[in-house]
Amino acid sequence: MKTLTVELPDELAQKLEFIEGQTPSEKIKSLLRQAGVLGLKECYEVISHYEAQYGMDFETFRAAWEVGQIVGKHTHSVERDLMEWEGYVLERETWLSLLRELKP
C-alpha cells in the first residue's frame, strides 16, 4: 500500500465530515465512487445521443464506417462525431473499471 500525506485547510477538512465513510480512506473512496457515477452518467447521455442520431451503437457505426456505409463519412461533423463518440465509449469503460475496483 502506498502512503500519501495530504494537508487540507481546516474549512475543507470540516466539509469531509459530511462525506460517507469513517476514515479518510473510506471518504476518498466514497468521493471517487460518486465521481465515477457522475462520469458514467455523462458518458451514457452522450453515447445515447449518438446512438439515437445514427440509429446504431458505436461498434456497428465503426464497422459501417470501415466499409464506407456511413453517409458523409469524411465530412468534418461526422468525423468529429466518430472521434467524440469513441472517446466517450473509452471513457465509459474507464469509469466502469474504476467503479468495479471501488465497489463497497
All heavy atoms as an XYZ file, in Angstrom:
853
protein
N       0.845     -1.178      0.000
C       0.000      0.000      0.000
C       0.885      1.235      0.000
O       1.865      1.308      0.717
C      -0.906     -0.010      1.234
C      -1.766      1.199      1.313
S      -2.784      1.372      2.808
C      -3.651     -0.146      2.875
N       0.503      2.190     -0.799
C       1.241      3.443     -0.883
C       0.668      4.431      0.128
O      -0.536      4.610      0.225
C       1.121      4.016     -2.301
C       1.933      5.240     -2.528
C       1.853      5.660     -3.985
C       2.759      6.834     -4.226
N       2.800      7.196     -5.634
N       1.540      5.070      0.866
C       1.113      6.067      1.834
C       1.233      7.444      1.202
O       2.251      7.777      0.603
C       1.983      6.005      3.102
O       1.866      4.707      3.668
C       1.537      7.038      4.111
N       0.175      8.207      1.340
C       0.129      9.553      0.783
C      -0.314     10.500      1.886
O      -1.341     10.272      2.528
C      -0.845      9.597     -0.391
C      -1.096     10.921     -1.067
C       0.174     11.420     -1.754
C      -2.202     10.784     -2.087
N       0.437     11.525      2.116
C       0.080     12.512      3.125
C      -0.455     13.749      2.420
O       0.179     14.270      1.511
C       1.306     12.888      3.976
O       1.828     11.700      4.565
C       0.935     13.881      5.055
N      -1.623     14.191      2.872
C      -2.266     15.358      2.276
C      -2.626     16.324      3.399
O      -3.229     15.923      4.389
C      -3.537     14.955      1.499
C      -4.231     16.172      0.928
C      -3.215     13.950      0.424
N      -2.260     17.570      3.217
C      -2.657     18.604      4.167
C      -3.854     19.349      3.598
O      -3.834     19.759      2.440
C      -1.508     19.571      4.418
C      -0.356     18.952      5.172
C       0.708     19.971      5.528
O       0.355     21.162      5.727
O       1.866     19.570      5.584
N      -4.873     19.498      4.420
C      -6.082     20.193      4.000
C      -6.315     21.403      4.888
O      -6.126     21.328      6.099
C      -7.303     19.277      4.106
C      -7.309     18.016      3.263
C      -8.519     17.172      3.615
C      -7.322     18.365      1.795
N      -6.767     22.495      4.314
C      -7.178     23.629      5.150
C      -8.332     23.180      6.060
O      -9.120     22.295      5.703
C      -7.660     24.675      4.141
C      -7.156     24.225      2.810
C      -6.941     22.753      2.903
N      -8.428     23.786      7.234
C      -9.445     23.387      8.210
C     -10.851     23.386      7.622
O     -11.631     22.459      7.845
C      -9.411     24.309      9.439
C      -8.183     24.073     10.284
O      -7.572     22.980     10.166
O      -7.812     24.977     11.056
N     -11.179     24.437      6.836
C     -12.548     24.522      6.302
C     -12.847     23.378      5.332
O     -13.976     22.898      5.252
C     -12.822     25.884      5.642
C     -11.971     26.213      4.434
C     -10.637     26.873      4.760
O     -10.283     27.030      5.937
O      -9.946     27.231      3.794
N     -11.842     22.911      4.622
C     -12.037     21.774      3.715
C     -12.120     20.468      4.501
O     -12.965     19.615      4.224
C     -10.908     21.720      2.689
C     -11.038     20.720      1.563
C     -12.350     20.911      0.808
C      -9.870     20.850      0.605
N     -11.277     20.320      5.485
C     -11.305     19.125      6.325
C     -12.653     18.985      7.027
O     -13.186     17.887      7.153
C     -10.163     19.168      7.332
N     -13.227     20.106      7.463
C     -14.535     20.071      8.124
C     -15.629     19.597      7.177
O     -16.547     18.897      7.585
C     -14.883     21.444      8.683
C     -14.032     21.845      9.861
C     -14.257     23.284     10.274
O     -14.962     24.042      9.605
N     -13.647     23.679     11.389
N     -15.512     19.951      5.920
C     -16.521     19.541      4.936
C     -16.478     18.039      4.689
O     -17.471     17.432      4.300
C     -16.347     20.319      3.639
C     -16.753     21.780      3.770
C     -16.464     22.557      2.521
C     -16.925     23.980      2.577
N     -16.552     24.776      3.705
N     -15.336     17.423      4.912
C     -15.227     15.969      4.739
C     -16.076     15.199      5.742
O     -16.374     14.022      5.525
C     -13.765     15.519      4.843
C     -12.907     15.759      3.622
C     -11.466     15.338      3.893
C     -13.443     15.021      2.415
N     -16.474     15.856      6.829
C     -17.333     15.200      7.819
C     -18.649     14.751      7.190
O     -19.252     13.777      7.631
C     -17.612     16.139      8.990
C     -16.387     16.447      9.818
C     -16.682     17.440     10.931
O     -17.867     17.604     11.303
O     -15.719     18.064     11.411
N     -19.083     15.420      6.142
C     -20.364     15.114      5.515
C     -20.260     14.008      4.468
O     -21.267     13.582      3.908
C     -20.958     16.373      4.870
C     -21.221     17.462      5.869
C     -20.380     18.563      5.955
C     -22.300     17.376      6.735
C     -20.615     19.563      6.878
C     -22.540     18.376      7.665
C     -21.693     19.472      7.745
N     -19.049     13.563      4.201
C     -18.830     12.517      3.201
C     -18.940     11.154      3.858
O     -18.437     10.943      4.962
C     -17.435     12.685      2.537
C     -17.292     14.070      1.914
C     -17.182     11.590      1.513
C     -18.312     14.412      0.848
N     -19.587     10.239      3.163
C     -19.765      8.884      3.670
C     -18.404      8.240      3.948
O     -17.480      8.349      3.152
C     -20.522      8.051      2.632
C     -20.795      6.632      3.046
C     -21.514      5.840      1.971
O     -22.126      6.454      1.081
O     -21.448      4.611      2.033
N     -18.309      7.553      5.077
C     -17.095      6.840      5.446
C     -16.592      7.272      6.814
O     -16.794      8.405      7.225
N     -15.930      6.336      7.477
C     -15.411      6.626      8.810
C     -13.984      7.160      8.771
O     -13.636      8.055      9.517
C     -15.463      5.347      9.679
C     -16.864      4.823      9.909
C     -17.724      5.827     10.670
O     -17.293      6.400     11.659
N     -18.935      6.048     10.192
N     -13.170      6.616      7.892
C     -11.762      7.002      7.808
C     -11.548      7.885      6.582
O     -12.375      7.889      5.655
C     -10.870      5.755      7.687
O     -11.137      5.127      6.421
C     -11.116      4.776      8.827
N     -10.433      8.624      6.559
C     -10.145      9.409      5.352
C     -10.116      8.542      4.090
O     -10.604      8.966      3.033
C      -8.774     10.033      5.653
C      -8.738     10.148      7.143
C      -9.460      8.911      7.629
N      -9.572      7.358      4.189
C      -9.517      6.458      3.034
C     -10.918      6.094      2.543
O     -11.188      6.099      1.340
C      -8.737      5.194      3.400
O      -8.662      4.323      2.308
N     -11.818      5.779      3.470
C     -13.200      5.455      3.102
C     -13.891      6.660      2.470
O     -14.668      6.523      1.525
C     -13.982      4.984      4.326
C     -13.565      3.617      4.837
C     -14.253      3.241      6.136
O     -15.038      4.057      6.680
O     -13.997      2.120      6.624
N     -13.612      7.841      2.981
C     -14.220      9.060      2.445
C     -13.727      9.326      1.017
O     -14.512      9.697      0.145
C     -13.929     10.247      3.359
C     -14.663     10.162      4.698
C     -14.288     11.308      5.606
C     -14.996     11.206      6.937
N     -16.434     11.411      6.892
N     -12.451      9.115      0.781
C     -11.905      9.303     -0.568
C     -12.507      8.289     -1.527
O     -12.874      8.626     -2.657
C     -10.365      9.233     -0.548
C      -9.823     10.482      0.160
C      -9.805      9.119     -1.959
C      -8.348     10.446      0.449
N     -12.641      7.033     -1.084
C     -13.288      6.017     -1.934
C     -14.716      6.429     -2.263
O     -15.175      6.269     -3.388
C     -13.284      4.655     -1.249
C     -11.980      3.932     -1.326
C     -12.114      2.544     -0.707
C     -10.829      1.771     -0.806
N     -10.965      0.423     -0.211
N     -15.420      6.968     -1.278
C     -16.791      7.414     -1.500
C     -16.836      8.530     -2.541
O     -17.677      8.522     -3.449
C     -17.401      7.889     -0.178
O     -18.697      8.386     -0.374
N     -15.924      9.489     -2.423
C     -15.867     10.582     -3.398
C     -15.520     10.066     -4.788
O     -16.090     10.518     -5.790
C     -14.843     11.632     -2.955
C     -15.245     12.474     -1.744
C     -14.057     13.300     -1.259
C     -16.431     13.361     -2.071
N     -14.595      9.116     -4.869
C     -14.239      8.536     -6.165
C     -15.416      7.784     -6.777
O     -15.649      7.864     -7.982
C     -13.026      7.610     -6.021
C     -11.693      8.306     -5.790
C     -10.615      7.288     -5.419
C     -11.283      9.094     -7.019
N     -16.168      7.054     -5.952
C     -17.369      6.360     -6.473
C     -18.378      7.365     -7.004
O     -18.953      7.179     -8.070
C     -17.988      5.478     -5.394
C     -17.306      4.142     -5.210
C     -18.141      3.184     -4.369
N     -18.312      3.646     -3.005
C     -17.480      3.363     -1.986
N     -16.430      2.605     -2.196
N     -17.717      3.817     -0.783
N     -18.587      8.452     -6.252
C     -19.530      9.483     -6.698
C     -19.079     10.098     -8.016
O     -19.892     10.306     -8.921
C     -19.678     10.560     -5.631
C     -20.393     10.090     -4.388
C     -20.380     11.143     -3.288
O     -20.224     12.328     -3.539
N     -20.532     10.696     -2.052
N     -17.792     10.395     -8.137
C     -17.260     10.944     -9.389
C     -17.434      9.943    -10.518
O     -17.782     10.315    -11.645
C     -15.779     11.306     -9.223
N     -17.214      8.674    -10.213
C     -17.379      7.627    -11.223
C     -18.806      7.529    -11.719
O     -19.052      7.404    -12.920
N     -19.744      7.597    -10.805
C     -21.160      7.523    -11.180
C     -21.543      8.718    -12.048
O     -22.221      8.570    -13.071
C     -22.054      7.424     -9.926
C     -23.520      7.642    -10.268
C     -21.860      6.074     -9.241
N     -21.094      9.908    -11.659
C     -21.398     11.106    -12.457
C     -20.735     11.046    -13.827
O     -21.344     11.398    -14.840
C     -20.960     12.368    -11.716
C     -21.771     12.729    -10.473
C     -21.136     13.907     -9.737
C     -23.211     13.031    -10.828
N     -19.485     10.608    -13.868
C     -18.789     10.475    -15.146
C     -19.457      9.456    -16.045
O     -19.617      9.667    -17.253
N     -19.875      8.353    -15.449
C     -20.560      7.302    -16.201
C     -21.896      7.798    -16.737
O     -22.247      7.544    -17.892
C     -20.757      6.086    -15.286
C     -21.100      4.775    -15.908
C     -20.060      4.353    -16.947
C     -21.211      3.705    -14.825
N     -22.609      8.561    -15.923
C     -23.893      9.122    -16.360
C     -23.696     10.029    -17.575
O     -24.441      9.942    -18.551
C     -24.539      9.899    -15.216
C     -25.869     10.508    -15.575
C     -26.449     11.284    -14.411
C     -27.743     11.934    -14.845
N     -28.255     12.879    -13.887
N     -22.677     10.879    -17.517
C     -22.403     11.765    -18.646
C     -22.075     10.956    -19.904
O     -22.562     11.261    -20.994
C     -21.241     12.708    -18.332
C     -20.906     13.625    -19.493
C     -19.671     14.464    -19.279
O     -18.970     14.295    -18.266
O     -19.409     15.308    -20.157
N     -21.264      9.928    -19.746
C     -20.910      9.090    -20.898
C     -22.155      8.468    -21.515
O     -22.321      8.490    -22.738
C     -19.929      7.989    -20.483
S     -18.282      8.595    -20.102
N     -23.018      7.901    -20.680
C     -24.223      7.268    -21.207
C     -25.131      8.282    -21.904
O     -25.756      7.956    -22.916
C     -24.982      6.522    -20.109
C     -24.415      5.155    -19.844
C     -23.821      4.841    -18.630
C     -24.463      4.163    -20.819
C     -23.298      3.587    -18.389
C     -23.937      2.905    -20.588
C     -23.358      2.618    -19.372
O     -22.837      1.377    -19.144
N     -25.205      9.498    -21.386
C     -26.033     10.521    -22.026
C     -25.507     10.861    -23.422
O     -26.278     10.936    -24.385
C     -26.089     11.779    -21.163
C     -26.930     11.619    -19.911
C     -26.847     12.802    -18.965
O     -26.095     13.774    -19.237
O     -27.543     12.762    -17.930
N     -24.204     11.068    -23.527
C     -23.619     11.414    -24.828
C     -23.708     10.231    -25.787
O     -24.079     10.393    -26.963
C     -22.156     11.892    -24.668
C     -21.504     12.107    -26.023
C     -22.102     13.170    -23.839
N     -23.381      9.050    -25.309
C     -23.443      7.850    -26.154
C     -24.868      7.635    -26.652
O     -25.083      7.344    -27.835
C     -22.915      6.621    -25.387
C     -21.393      6.744    -25.198
C     -23.275      5.329    -26.108
C     -20.800      5.740    -24.209
N     -25.852      7.809    -25.768
C     -27.260      7.649    -26.169
C     -27.645      8.655    -27.246
O     -28.404      8.337    -28.171
C     -28.182      7.810    -24.959
O     -27.965      6.772    -24.038
N     -27.116      9.873    -27.135
C     -27.375     10.896    -28.149
C     -26.889     10.420    -29.521
O     -27.618     10.499    -30.516
C     -26.693     12.206    -27.762
C     -26.570     13.182    -28.884
N     -27.621     13.965    -29.314
C     -25.525     13.478    -29.689
C     -27.218     14.704    -30.336
N     -25.949     14.437    -30.587
N     -25.656      9.928    -29.576
C     -25.104      9.463    -30.858
C     -25.835      8.219    -31.367
O     -26.070      8.080    -32.564
C     -23.604      9.201    -30.747
C     -22.800     10.467    -30.712
C     -21.966     10.760    -29.634
C     -22.873     11.402    -31.745
C     -21.223     11.931    -29.604
C     -22.142     12.577    -31.721
C     -21.319     12.831    -30.636
O     -20.597     13.993    -30.614
N     -26.193      7.317    -30.463
C     -26.936      6.125    -30.884
C     -28.278      6.510    -31.498
O     -28.691      5.931    -32.512
C     -27.119      5.167    -29.706
C     -25.832      4.471    -29.312
C     -25.971      3.584    -28.091
O     -26.994      3.679    -27.372
O     -25.037      2.798    -27.848
N     -28.938      7.496    -30.910
C     -30.213      7.960    -31.462
C     -29.996      8.678    -32.794
O     -30.756      8.483    -33.751
C     -30.911      8.886    -30.468
N     -28.952      9.491    -32.866
C     -28.671     10.255    -34.081
C     -28.363      9.338    -35.262
O     -28.837      9.576    -36.375
C     -27.487     11.197    -33.837
C     -27.116     12.034    -35.048
C     -25.971     12.996    -34.742
O     -25.673     13.293    -33.596
N     -25.340     13.479    -35.789
N     -27.575      8.305    -35.033
C     -27.145      7.436    -36.129
C     -27.915      6.114    -36.203
O     -27.729      5.343    -37.140
C     -25.637      7.171    -36.026
C     -24.821      8.396    -36.347
C     -24.292      9.202    -35.338
C     -24.593      8.786    -37.669
C     -23.553     10.338    -35.636
C     -23.860      9.924    -37.974
C     -23.341     10.693    -36.954
O     -22.618     11.820    -37.256
N     -28.761      5.857    -35.219
C     -29.606      4.662    -35.248
C     -28.850      3.353    -35.049
O     -29.290      2.308    -35.527
N     -27.722      3.418    -34.348
C     -26.928      2.206    -34.102
C     -25.968      2.467    -32.957
O     -25.739      3.618    -32.585
C     -26.147      1.803    -35.359
C     -25.161      2.849    -35.868
S     -24.420      2.464    -37.469
C     -25.634      3.171    -38.586
N     -25.419      1.373    -32.403
C     -24.418      1.534    -31.354
C     -23.056      1.837    -31.984
O     -22.906      1.789    -33.203
C     -24.359      0.315    -30.434
C     -23.911     -0.962    -31.137
O     -23.313     -0.908    -32.232
O     -24.152     -2.036    -30.570
N     -22.070      2.166    -31.140
C     -20.781      2.590    -31.670
C     -20.089      1.492    -32.460
O     -19.502      1.757    -33.511
C     -19.845      3.084    -30.552
C     -18.514      3.500    -31.096
C     -18.384      4.698    -31.788
C     -17.402      2.678    -30.963
C     -17.160      5.078    -32.330
C     -16.178      3.058    -31.501
C     -16.052      4.259    -32.177
N     -20.141      0.252    -31.974
C     -19.455     -0.832    -32.664
C     -20.016     -1.033    -34.075
O     -19.262     -1.240    -35.027
C     -19.554     -2.123    -31.847
C     -18.768     -2.099    -30.548
C     -19.403     -1.254    -29.446
O     -20.628     -0.972    -29.491
O     -18.661     -0.845    -28.536
N     -21.326     -0.928    -34.212
C     -21.960     -1.048    -35.520
C     -21.581      0.143    -36.403
O     -21.292     -0.015    -37.596
C     -23.492     -1.142    -35.371
O     -23.806     -2.236    -34.498
C     -24.170     -1.334    -36.707
N     -21.571      1.334    -35.810
C     -21.175      2.532    -36.548
C     -19.745      2.404    -37.049
O     -19.451      2.690    -38.214
C     -21.317      3.773    -35.652
C     -20.991      5.062    -36.349
C     -21.951      5.732    -37.086
C     -19.718      5.607    -36.259
C     -21.655      6.928    -37.733
C     -19.415      6.807    -36.901
C     -20.386      7.464    -37.638
N     -18.840      1.969    -36.176
C     -17.427      1.824    -36.546
C     -17.271      0.828    -37.700
O     -16.532      1.076    -38.655
C     -16.609      1.375    -35.337
C     -15.178      0.963    -35.642
C     -14.360      2.071    -36.209
N     -13.696      2.763    -35.139
C     -12.844      3.755    -35.327
N     -12.551      4.167    -36.532
N     -12.294      4.358    -34.327
N     -17.994     -0.303    -37.621
C     -17.923     -1.307    -38.692
C     -18.451     -0.737    -40.006
O     -17.852     -0.946    -41.073
C     -18.706     -2.557    -38.287
N     -19.566     -0.001    -39.937
C     -20.132      0.614    -41.139
C     -19.179      1.677    -41.684
O     -19.031      1.819    -42.899
C     -21.500      1.226    -40.823
N     -18.520      2.397    -40.817
C     -17.535      3.411    -41.197
C     -16.408      2.761    -41.994
O     -15.998      3.263    -43.032
C     -16.996      4.072    -39.932
C     -15.848      5.010    -40.148
C     -14.530      4.677    -40.296
C     -15.904      6.422    -40.249
N     -13.771      5.802    -40.462
C     -14.588      6.892    -40.444
C     -16.942      7.340    -40.181
C     -14.288      8.230    -40.564
C     -16.637      8.670    -40.305
C     -15.324      9.116    -40.509
N     -15.912      1.647    -41.488
C     -14.776      0.964    -42.110
C     -15.080      0.498    -43.539
O     -14.185      0.477    -44.379
C     -14.340     -0.241    -41.258
C     -13.781      0.128    -39.903
C     -12.508      0.950    -39.956
O     -11.722      0.795    -40.908
O     -12.300      1.758    -39.023
N     -16.325      0.112    -43.795
C     -16.680     -0.387    -45.137
C     -17.353      0.679    -46.005
O     -17.881      0.375    -47.068
C     -17.549     -1.671    -45.060
C     -16.772     -2.798    -44.413
C     -18.858     -1.412    -44.340
N     -17.350      1.939    -45.529
C     -17.864      3.036    -46.342
C     -19.369      3.162    -46.399
O     -19.913      3.732    -47.344
N     -20.080      2.665    -45.379
C     -21.540      2.726    -45.373
C     -22.106      3.945    -44.643
O     -23.316      4.101    -44.567
C     -22.117      1.451    -44.745
C     -21.836      0.210    -45.546
C     -22.345     -1.045    -44.857
O     -22.536     -1.069    -43.650
N     -22.563     -2.089    -45.642
N     -21.244      4.794    -44.123
C     -21.721      5.990    -43.418
C     -21.746      7.156    -44.404
O     -20.722      7.509    -44.995
C     -20.814      6.319    -42.215
C     -20.793      5.163    -41.216
C     -21.224      7.630    -41.557
C     -22.138      4.831    -40.595
N     -22.927      7.734    -44.575
C     -23.093      8.871    -45.480
C     -22.325     10.069    -44.910
O     -22.421     10.374    -43.723
C     -24.590      9.221    -45.649
C     -24.748     10.464    -46.500
C     -25.347      8.044    -46.232
N     -21.553     10.711    -45.756
C     -20.776     11.868    -45.327
C     -19.609     11.494    -44.436
O     -19.177     12.301    -43.608
N     -19.103     10.301    -44.614
C     -18.040      9.754    -43.767
C     -16.891     10.737    -43.547
O     -16.372     10.839    -42.444
C     -17.523      8.458    -44.390
C     -16.311      7.876    -43.736
C     -15.849      6.615    -44.438
C     -14.553      6.101    -43.867
N     -14.142      4.834    -44.453
N     -16.498     11.453    -44.568
C     -15.331     12.324    -44.455
C     -15.671     13.795    -44.218
O     -14.798     14.655    -44.344
C     -14.440     12.172    -45.683
C     -13.819     10.816    -45.781
N     -12.933     10.334    -44.834
C     -13.985      9.814    -46.677
C     -12.560      9.113    -45.160
N     -13.187      8.766    -46.273
N     -16.920     14.073    -43.859
C     -17.249     15.446    -43.500
C     -16.733     15.723    -42.095
O     -16.568     14.818    -41.272
C     -18.765     15.705    -43.551
O     -19.406     14.880    -42.570
C     -19.336     15.425    -44.934
N     -16.486     16.983    -41.840
C     -15.953     17.371    -40.530
C     -16.888     16.928    -39.398
O     -16.437     16.400    -38.382
C     -15.731     18.885    -40.479
C     -15.284     19.373    -39.141
N     -14.010     19.170    -38.663
C     -15.958     20.043    -38.166
C     -13.916     19.689    -37.452
N     -15.078     20.231    -37.143
N     -18.180     17.143    -39.567
C     -19.120     16.838    -38.481
C     -19.193     15.336    -38.188
O     -19.234     14.922    -37.024
C     -20.511     17.394    -38.783
O     -21.043     16.796    -39.946
N     -19.191     14.508    -39.216
C     -19.272     13.063    -38.991
C     -17.966     12.541    -38.393
O     -17.974     11.715    -37.470
C     -19.634     12.309    -40.296
C     -19.586     10.800    -40.092
C     -21.026     12.728    -40.771
N     -16.839     13.036    -38.889
C     -15.558     12.613    -38.313
C     -15.437     13.048    -36.852
O     -14.946     12.298    -36.009
C     -14.390     13.159    -39.135
C     -14.218     12.446    -40.454
C     -13.020     12.943    -41.257
O     -12.399     13.960    -40.874
O     -12.710     12.298    -42.270
N     -15.908     14.263    -36.561
C     -15.887     14.747    -35.177
C     -16.786     13.880    -34.297
O     -16.415     13.503    -33.183
C     -16.338     16.211    -35.117
C     -16.226     16.803    -33.712
C     -16.894     18.157    -33.590
N     -18.326     17.995    -33.836
C     -19.021     18.708    -34.716
N     -18.446     19.642    -35.440
N     -20.304     18.508    -34.886
N     -17.966     13.533    -34.810
C     -18.868     12.656    -34.061
C     -18.202     11.315    -33.768
O     -18.281     10.806    -32.641
C     -20.168     12.419    -34.832
C     -21.071     13.637    -34.864
O     -20.771     14.637    -34.169
O     -22.075     13.593    -35.603
N     -17.550     10.751    -34.768
C     -16.865      9.466    -34.580
C     -15.830      9.563    -33.469
O     -15.804      8.723    -32.555
C     -16.187      9.025    -35.876
C     -15.242      7.819    -35.744
C     -16.029      6.546    -35.549
C     -14.328      7.720    -36.938
N     -15.006     10.586    -33.511
C     -13.940     10.720    -32.512
C     -14.502     10.975    -31.113
O     -14.054     10.378    -30.134
C     -12.975     11.831    -32.915
C     -12.127     11.464    -34.112
S     -10.874     12.692    -34.513
C     -11.876     14.020    -35.164
N     -15.500     11.846    -31.028
C     -16.082     12.139    -29.719
C     -16.810     10.923    -29.167
O     -16.676     10.575    -27.987
C     -17.036     13.330    -29.811
C     -17.560     13.747    -28.449
C     -18.337     15.042    -28.497
O     -17.763     16.072    -28.901
O     -19.520     15.015    -28.113
N     -17.576     10.259    -30.004
C     -18.327      9.077    -29.610
C     -17.364      8.002    -29.106
O     -17.558      7.421    -28.043
C     -19.120      8.587    -30.811
C     -20.192      7.569    -30.573
C     -20.511      6.932    -29.409
C     -21.091      7.073    -31.562
N     -21.555      6.061    -29.615
C     -21.934      6.137    -30.924
C     -21.264      7.319    -32.913
C     -22.934      5.440    -31.617
C     -22.262      6.636    -33.585
C     -23.085      5.710    -32.950
N     -16.304      7.765    -29.853
C     -15.310      6.775    -29.451
C     -14.664      7.159    -28.114
O     -14.448      6.308    -27.245
C     -14.230      6.632    -30.518
C     -13.200      5.573    -30.183
C     -12.209      5.373    -31.313
O     -11.814      6.370    -31.969
O     -11.825      4.216    -31.528
N     -14.396      8.445    -27.942
C     -13.823      8.911    -26.679
C     -14.731      8.620    -25.500
O     -14.272      8.178    -24.443
N     -16.024      8.850    -25.671
C     -16.960      8.574    -24.581
C     -17.124      7.076    -24.337
O     -17.311      6.652    -23.192
C     -18.317      9.243    -24.835
C     -18.324     10.688    -24.409
C     -18.118     11.708    -25.332
C     -18.496     11.046    -23.075
C     -18.098     13.036    -24.936
C     -18.481     12.370    -22.668
C     -18.282     13.357    -23.604
O     -18.261     14.667    -23.199
N     -17.037      6.269    -25.370
C     -17.090      4.808    -25.188
C     -15.879      4.356    -24.366
O     -16.009      3.558    -23.432
C     -17.155      4.086    -26.555
C     -16.910      2.592    -26.398
C     -18.503      4.336    -27.222
N     -14.701      4.879    -24.691
C     -13.493      4.526    -23.934
C     -13.560      5.066    -22.507
O     -13.176      4.367    -21.558
C     -12.254      5.065    -24.651
C     -11.954      4.443    -26.005
C     -10.830      5.202    -26.708
C     -11.608      2.970    -25.866
N     -14.049      6.284    -22.356
C     -14.185      6.862    -21.019
C     -15.168      6.062    -20.174
O     -14.949      5.848    -18.974
C     -14.634      8.319    -21.121
C     -14.685      9.024    -19.777
C     -15.072     10.483    -19.885
O     -14.930     11.088    -20.965
O     -15.529     11.023    -18.864
N     -16.251      5.598    -20.792
C     -17.227      4.764    -20.078
C     -16.547      3.530    -19.501
O     -16.769      3.159    -18.348
C     -18.370      4.356    -21.014
C     -19.381      3.410    -20.362
C     -20.415      2.924    -21.338
N     -19.784      2.169    -22.413
C     -20.399      1.796    -23.526
N     -21.660      2.123    -23.727
N     -19.757      1.117    -24.436
N     -15.702      2.893    -20.298
C     -15.002      1.694    -19.824
C     -14.053      2.023    -18.675
O     -13.917      1.242    -17.735
C     -14.250      1.026    -20.973
C     -15.171      0.466    -22.042
C     -16.278     -0.419    -21.485
O     -15.986     -1.319    -20.662
O     -17.459     -0.194    -21.842
N     -13.430      3.195    -18.723
C     -12.541      3.618    -17.641
C     -13.318      3.818    -16.348
O     -12.915      3.345    -15.279
C     -11.806      4.923    -18.025
O     -11.050      4.676    -19.217
C     -10.879      5.394    -16.918
N     -14.464      4.513    -16.438
C     -15.289      4.725    -15.243
C     -15.822      3.402    -14.703
O     -15.837      3.191    -13.489
C     -16.451      5.671    -15.539
C     -16.079      7.108    -15.680
C     -16.304      7.906    -16.769
C     -15.429      7.949    -14.723
N     -15.826      9.178    -16.537
C     -15.286      9.236    -15.281
C     -14.943      7.729    -13.430
C     -14.690     10.286    -14.596
C     -14.341      8.787    -12.753
C     -14.227     10.039    -13.328
N     -16.265      2.502    -15.603
C     -16.761      1.204    -15.147
C     -15.677      0.420    -14.434
O     -15.923     -0.208    -13.392
C     -17.308      0.393    -16.333
C     -18.666      0.829    -16.869
C     -18.975      0.109    -18.178
C     -19.755      0.566    -15.836
N     -14.475      0.456    -14.957
C     -13.348     -0.235    -14.337
C     -13.062      0.340    -12.946
O     -12.863     -0.410    -11.976
C     -12.111     -0.112    -15.231
O     -11.003     -0.707    -14.625
N     -13.058      1.663    -12.844
C     -12.837      2.303    -11.547
C     -13.907      1.888    -10.550
O     -13.603      1.527     -9.402
C     -12.836      3.826    -11.706
C     -12.762      4.621    -10.400
C     -11.355      4.611     -9.837
C     -13.232      6.039    -10.614
N     -15.165      1.897    -10.979
C     -16.263      1.551    -10.077
C     -16.206      0.088     -9.653
O     -16.518     -0.243     -8.504
C     -17.603      1.885    -10.726
C     -17.895      3.385    -10.832
C     -19.110      3.638    -11.693
C     -18.070      3.997     -9.445
N     -15.780     -0.780    -10.546
C     -15.620     -2.194    -10.181
C     -14.548     -2.346     -9.103
O     -14.708     -3.122     -8.172
C     -15.262     -3.030    -11.389
C     -16.414     -3.275    -12.335
C     -16.009     -4.202    -13.489
N     -16.939     -4.075    -14.568
C     -16.687     -3.486    -15.732
N     -15.485     -2.999    -16.013
N     -17.615     -3.392    -16.665
N     -13.456     -1.618     -9.247
C     -12.363     -1.687     -8.283
C     -12.756     -1.112     -6.931
O     -12.268     -1.561     -5.895
C     -11.138     -0.927     -8.798
C     -10.462     -1.572     -9.977
C      -9.313     -0.716    -10.512
O      -8.717      0.052     -9.725
O      -9.026     -0.827    -11.712
N     -13.633     -0.129     -6.917
C     -14.016      0.558     -5.701
C     -15.308      0.057     -5.072
O     -15.779      0.647     -4.102
C     -14.165      2.066     -5.968
C     -12.900      2.810     -6.339
C     -13.243      4.240     -6.743
C     -11.906      2.790     -5.202
N     -15.860     -1.019     -5.618
C     -17.147     -1.459     -5.077
C     -17.040     -1.722     -3.579
O     -16.015     -2.199     -3.098
C     -17.681     -2.674     -5.835
C     -16.871     -3.906     -5.696
C     -17.457     -5.018     -6.539
C     -16.532     -6.230     -6.479
N     -16.981     -7.280     -7.325
N     -18.101     -1.358     -2.868
C     -18.074     -1.475     -1.393
C     -17.949     -2.912     -0.916
O     -18.220     -3.841     -1.558
C     -19.395     -0.872     -0.938
C     -20.103     -0.372     -2.129
C     -19.342     -0.792     -3.333
